[in-house]
Amino acid sequence: MTTLIKWVIRNPELMESKIFLKAMAVFPEKISHSYDSKAKESGIDSLLVLQDGLKQISHTPKPILDLCTGTGLAAFMLADRFPLASIVGLDQSSSMVDIAKGKVQDTGKKRIRFETGNAADLSYGDAEFDLLVTSNVPVYLSEAAKVLKPGGLFLRRKSL
């Protein structure tokens, strides 16, 4: 998948193609129920890079957006690292979001909310977030820049 993502990043016009949009709508739904177990089985901690990046942040971001959150792995790490922050995890896969919401119920971390939405058309206000985190997925940078506060930080973590 990494090769495909690199190809799409080098050819951003592909992110608007019907084939790409269809694949991005279908693929996450298909893998949602096995995503967490595959992450554990892989032996690769995809969140180590994010963890290292978060250690470099000296201030406490309050509103945080975890873009393309999947099942919320990064969102829960963010909640642990920044106990005063409110975190929104956004993903276009309703199955992934449902799994992430179930984890909130299990952990009681009410500062995290998960929503279904599209990274290509964010419904948040301008300059709403202090920190934006995303996985190794194609990113619509204009949308990310719109919702990030001036001086806010953008971290991109490598996914599985």
C-alpha positions as CSV (number, residue, x, y, z in Angstrom):
1,M,0.0,0.0,0.0
2,T,2.9,2.4,0.7
3,T,3.9,2.3,-3.0
4,L,0.4,3.1,-4.1
5,I,0.2,6.0,-1.6
6,K,3.5,7.4,-2.9
7,W,2.2,7.2,-6.4
8,V,-0.9,9.0,-5.5
9,I,1.0,11.7,-3.7
10,R,3.2,12.3,-6.8
11,N,0.0,12.4,-8.9
12,P,-2.5,14.3,-6.8
13,E,-5.0,14.6,-9.6
14,L,-5.7,10.9,-9.1
15,M,-7.3,11.6,-5.7
16,E,-10.2,13.1,-7.7
17,S,-10.7,10.1,-10.0
18,K,-13.8,8.0,-9.6
19,I,-11.7,4.8,-9.3
20,F,-9.6,6.2,-6.4
21,L,-12.6,7.6,-4.6
22,K,-14.4,4.3,-4.9
23,A,-11.4,2.4,-3.6
24,M,-11.0,4.7,-0.7
25,A,-14.7,4.2,0.2
26,V,-14.6,0.4,0.0
27,F,-11.1,-0.6,1.2
28,P,-11.4,0.7,4.8
29,E,-14.8,-0.9,5.3
30,K,-13.4,-4.3,4.3
31,I,-10.4,-4.2,6.7
32,S,-12.0,-2.4,9.7
33,H,-12.9,-5.6,11.7
34,S,-9.3,-7.0,11.4
35,Y,-7.4,-3.7,11.6
36,D,-6.4,-3.7,15.2
37,S,-5.5,-7.4,15.3
38,K,-3.4,-7.0,12.2
39,A,-1.6,-4.1,13.7
40,K,-0.7,-6.1,16.8
41,E,0.3,-9.2,14.8
42,S,2.6,-7.2,12.4
43,G,5.1,-6.6,15.2
44,I,5.5,-3.1,13.8
45,D,4.5,-0.3,16.1
46,S,3.2,2.2,13.6
47,L,2.7,4.7,16.3
48,L,6.3,5.0,17.4
49,V,7.0,7.8,14.9
50,L,4.0,9.7,16.2
51,Q,5.0,9.1,19.8
52,D,8.5,10.5,19.0
53,G,6.9,13.5,17.2
54,L,4.6,14.2,20.1
55,K,7.5,14.3,22.5
56,Q,8.8,17.3,20.6
57,I,5.7,19.4,21.3
58,S,6.4,21.7,24.3
59,H,3.0,23.3,24.6
60,T,-0.4,21.6,25.2
61,P,-2.6,21.6,22.2
62,K,-6.3,21.7,23.2
63,P,-8.4,20.9,20.2
64,I,-6.7,18.1,18.1
65,L,-7.9,16.5,14.9
66,D,-6.8,12.9,14.1
67,L,-7.5,12.8,10.4
68,C,-8.2,9.4,8.8
69,T,-8.2,8.0,12.4
70,G,-9.2,4.4,11.4
71,T,-10.0,2.6,14.6
72,G,-8.6,5.4,16.7
73,L,-5.2,4.1,17.7
74,A,-3.5,7.5,17.4
75,A,-6.5,9.3,19.0
76,F,-6.1,7.3,22.2
77,M,-2.3,8.0,22.2
78,L,-3.0,11.7,21.9
79,A,-5.5,11.5,24.8
80,D,-2.8,9.9,27.0
81,R,-0.1,12.4,25.9
82,F,-2.3,15.5,26.3
83,P,-4.8,14.9,29.2
84,L,-6.4,18.4,28.8
85,A,-7.0,18.1,25.1
86,S,-10.2,17.4,23.3
87,I,-9.7,15.1,20.4
88,V,-11.7,14.5,17.2
89,G,-11.0,11.4,15.2
90,L,-12.3,11.6,11.7
91,D,-12.6,8.8,9.2
92,Q,-14.7,8.2,6.1
93,S,-15.3,4.5,7.1
94,S,-18.4,4.2,9.3
95,S,-17.2,0.7,10.3
96,M,-13.8,2.1,11.5
97,V,-15.6,4.9,13.4
98,D,-18.0,2.5,15.0
99,I,-15.1,0.4,16.3
100,A,-13.3,3.5,17.6
101,K,-16.5,4.7,19.4
102,G,-16.8,1.3,21.1
103,K,-13.3,1.9,22.5
104,V,-14.4,5.2,24.0
105,Q,-17.1,3.3,25.8
106,D,-14.6,0.8,27.0
107,T,-12.0,3.3,28.2
108,G,-14.3,6.1,29.4
109,K,-12.1,8.7,27.6
110,K,-15.0,11.1,26.9
111,R,-12.6,13.8,25.6
112,I,-12.3,11.8,22.4
113,R,-15.1,11.8,19.9
114,F,-15.2,10.0,16.6
115,E,-17.0,11.2,13.5
116,T,-17.6,10.0,10.0
117,G,-16.4,12.5,7.3
118,N,-14.2,13.0,4.3
119,A,-10.7,14.5,4.4
120,A,-11.3,16.1,1.0
121,D,-14.2,18.2,2.4
122,L,-13.7,18.9,6.1
123,S,-16.8,20.3,7.9
124,Y,-14.9,22.0,10.7
125,G,-14.4,25.8,11.0
126,D,-11.4,27.7,9.8
127,A,-8.5,27.6,12.3
128,E,-10.2,25.3,14.7
129,F,-7.4,22.9,15.7
130,D,-4.0,23.4,17.4
131,L,-2.7,20.0,16.2
132,L,-3.6,17.9,13.2
133,V,-2.3,14.3,13.0
134,T,-2.8,11.9,10.1
135,S,-1.6,8.6,8.9
136,N,0.2,7.6,5.8
137,V,-2.8,8.4,3.5
138,P,-3.2,10.9,0.8
139,V,-3.9,14.2,2.4
140,Y,-5.8,17.1,1.0
141,L,-3.4,19.8,2.3
142,S,-5.7,22.7,1.5
143,E,-8.4,21.2,3.8
144,A,-5.8,20.5,6.5
145,A,-4.4,24.0,6.3
146,K,-7.9,25.5,6.5
147,V,-8.8,23.8,9.9
148,L,-5.3,24.3,11.4
149,K,-4.8,27.4,13.6
150,P,-2.0,29.8,12.7
151,G,1.1,28.4,14.4
152,G,-0.6,25.0,14.8
153,L,1.3,21.8,14.2
154,F,0.7,19.1,11.5
155,L,2.1,15.6,12.2
156,R,2.0,12.8,9.7
157,R,2.5,9.3,11.1
158,K,3.3,6.2,9.0
159,S,0.5,3.6,9.1
160,L,0.6,-0.1,8.7
